[in-house]
Each structure stands twice: as structure tokens, then as C-alpha cells.
Amino acid sequence: MTEPTKSYHQTTPASWRLTPGYLHEGYTDFESVHILLGRFLADRTSADPLSEKELFAPEGSFEWGEGKPLEKVINSREDFEFLLLHPNLLRNSIIIIEPWEHVGVNALGEEVRASKNVAYIGQKVADMDSILFPAWSCGIIDPELVVPAMTSAYAVVVEGGNPSVYDTSTWTSPACPREDMFALVEKLLLSRSPNTAPAIFICVGHQLAAECHIRLIRRAVKEVLDTTSLERDKENKALKSLQEVASHIQAMGKTLQVKKHDGRVVASGWNDEHFAVTHNESKEVGDRVLLPYQSLDGEISGIPWEFIHAHDVTADSHEGVIDTTIQYEREVSISMFHSDEVNEEAILFANWAYRSIHDALVPYRHIIAGSPLAWLIQLPDSVEILCSTAVDGEVVTQCSATCINYKDFETKKIRRSFTCQFHPELLSDLRAIGNREAPSYSTLKADDGVRLFIRLLYTGMQD
């Protein structure tokens, strides 16, 4: 595997636009973006409402750091600190995090830098600027610093990449080892609160999110069980309730097996490196039709009934956007580009564990809010598997997308983030924009994956 090197181009804040928008500079804000996203989704035939201004450079290139509108690349802590001095840039952009320099190599032998597709689609559809955070090159800097700033944006997109989540040796970038990406994604998962950006985790981002769900649940269980008392917890009711739940989660997590359809056990217990993510039975590359996720039969699958029941309740209680899109669209065809997959059992377990922790917190949240366990309130309420993909009628990737739900304890409102094993930002040729001709507005409107990506942005911004 080729080690990532320095970012392709070194841009400096001196060359950055300080006014949001490129096609109509100075007219872009949250409301105008939201209207334009809605207009895009309204049908498949309407004309482009924005200027026909060219997004490619005069010489025909579309590369990060080579000029507007792709000039905003964070190459250092100093670059990020410049953004902190210009919060309007953060608020009016999509933040794109690259764990790796590309998401894979296509059939033409091209390295596919899919972050450019995200930037192009956002600019072309709604004049949304993008800021690139190439973690593989600049490192994650400091999650405590960058995540609160990033989540003030329209959305945070965590892209894909070549490394395997379960194999630390594949994370060969000295600037960004695997544990650093875990720290960043964990912080993102805990950041979804009122008025914060939705996160969209794609491919390896989807896998990182799955692993970090399990890590956060293990951390929650350990801290609850290690706690001896809580201030203002008269009769020890709050702690006792949490510890009973934590003990049950721990017992289930330590014994749960992950099996393939042929019966092979690929992970035993939540400490196994392959518990959340493992190698898929076969590599999926190319167009796939998304299928609604089918609830399992516990007697056949061997998965505990309470996990299946908890997921059925989540699916009935929440609207995951992708599942609704599959239900109402004629057919949703997307681009797959991966060889690893998120394990169905791990997400069913995570959903059950999140729901159990949330329910245990509800009557005692006023006590927990003023304690060292207050961070538990930031955990998701649930995580739902939305769809699967199949080849020749046989399901290959059971967990192709998830919706991460956050239920506000006081208002009961739901906020959402999303994860996708597939690449909604890639067209069927699996080429990065810049290596292929610029797709027109009408081409984007007709593409199922692009429409799904825009719908995630549109609905996520409403939460």
C-alpha cells in the first residue's frame, strides 16, 4: 500500500475567499442553500437556478488547492486557527474530512479522490462552499478544538479511504494513525446537539463510526461500573439503575458472536478487532440497488431477541431518510466501492445498548447532568440499519447505511446523522470530478446517489 504523502497542493489563507458563495458570491447563506437543495429535490427535470459560471479552472482542472472554488485546504494548525478568526467561513461551508488521500483505485487505474465530488455537487446544486480537512496529511490537530468549530458548518462529511478499520498496520500515514481517527470520530459522534451540523460518514467513515459506537459504549460501561457514588444521588437510585444496565450490556457485549452467512465466526465479543467491521465475503464495486433492511429471525440468526426487538422499535419510531427514499422512489441505484463491511450484529447491539443507556438516564438526568458521567447525555439515543445490497439476489452487505438518532431529553426532538457504506457522491463511472468532464445540473438531478446525498444534507440541516 502506498503511504500518503503531503497534500497535493499547499494553499494559504491569503488566497481564500472570505465571502461565502462562488457562483453568486455574497448571496449564499443557510436559508438560500436550504431553498436550493429543496428545489433540486422537487423534481428531476427543472432548470439550473444558478449561474452557469464554470467551476473548473481555465485549463480544465478541478483540484484541491489549485484555485477557487477549491482553495480552502487546511494544511496546518495555523490554517485552522485562521478559520476560527473567520467563523462565517465555517458556518457557510461543508467540512470534508479525508481519512486517506483517496477512496480507492477504479477500473481505469485512477486514484479516486471523492472529496472533490462532494465539493462539486454542493457548489453546483446550492453554491455551498467546501473546506477540506485532509487528516492523512495534516493530522487531526486537536479534536477538542476542531470538532466544535466544524460542527458549526452546514454539514461534516467524513470520506472513505483504503485502510481497514480493524487493522492498525494499514493506517500508514505518520500524521494520522488509526487511534487519532478514532478520537476524532468519537468526538463527532458526541457532538450532535441543537444547532450543530449533521455528520455524513461515507465508506471508511461509515466503518469508523461503527467501531466508535462500540468504543463509546465500552467506555460508558466501564465508567459507570467504576463509579462508586454520585453527588445528590439520594438512596443511590440513579447509580444503581445505570450500573444494572451497564452490567447487562457488558455481559452481552463480551459474549456476542459475529457470524457470516456460511456460519463462520469472525468475531467473539466486543473486544475483538473484527467485532464492528470485518472483511466482506466479496468485494463490491459498481452499481447496486438499495434494498430495504429486513429484520432478522432471532431463532435462525442466533442474535438475541432483545436486540432484534429494540431495532424494530427504533425503525418504527424514527424516520431514517434513506429507508423512506427507497420506499417512495422508483429504484435507488448507488455506487459501491469497498471490500470491508460493518457487521449487522454490532449495529443491532449498539442500538440496543444506546436505547438501554438512554432509558436509564431519563428519570435521573438532572443528577447525571452535574456529575462526571454527564457526557453520557451526549450519546445517541439509537442507531438504525436502513438498507442492504445484494448480488444475484443474495444479500452481500447487510448494513449498507445507518441513521444515528439523538433524542433531546427535554424537547424530545430528534436530530440525525447518517452513515453509508456506498458512495452517493460518485457517479456510476466511479471517477473523481476533475478526471472526468464536469457533470451538468441535469445529470446530477437524474442521479440516484447524488439525489440521496442532497436529501441527507437537506433533511439533516432541518434537525
Secondary structure, 3 states (H helix, E strand, C coil): CCCCCCCCCCCCHHHCCCCCCCCCCCCCCHHHHHHHHHHHHHCCCCCCCCCCCCCCCCCCCCCCCCCCCCCCECCCHHHHHHHHHCHHHHHCEEEEEECCCCCCECCCCCECCCHHHHHHHHHHHHCCEEEEEEHHHHCCCCHHHHHHHHCCCCEEEECCCCCCCCCHHHCCCCCCCHHHHHHHHHHHHCCCCCCCCCEEEECHHHHHHHHHHHHHHHHHHHHHHHCCCCCCCHHHHHHHHHHHHHHHHHHHHHHCEEECCCCCEEEECCCCCCCCEEEEEEEEEEEEEEEECCCCCHHHHCCCHHHHHHHHHHHHHCCCCHHHHHHHCCCCEEEEEEEEEECHHHHHHHHHHHHHHHHHHHHHHHHHCCCCCHHHHHCCCEEEEEEEEEECCEEEEEEEEEEEEEECCCCCCEEEEEEECCECCCCCCCCCECCECCCCHHHHHHCHHHHHHHHHHHHHCCC
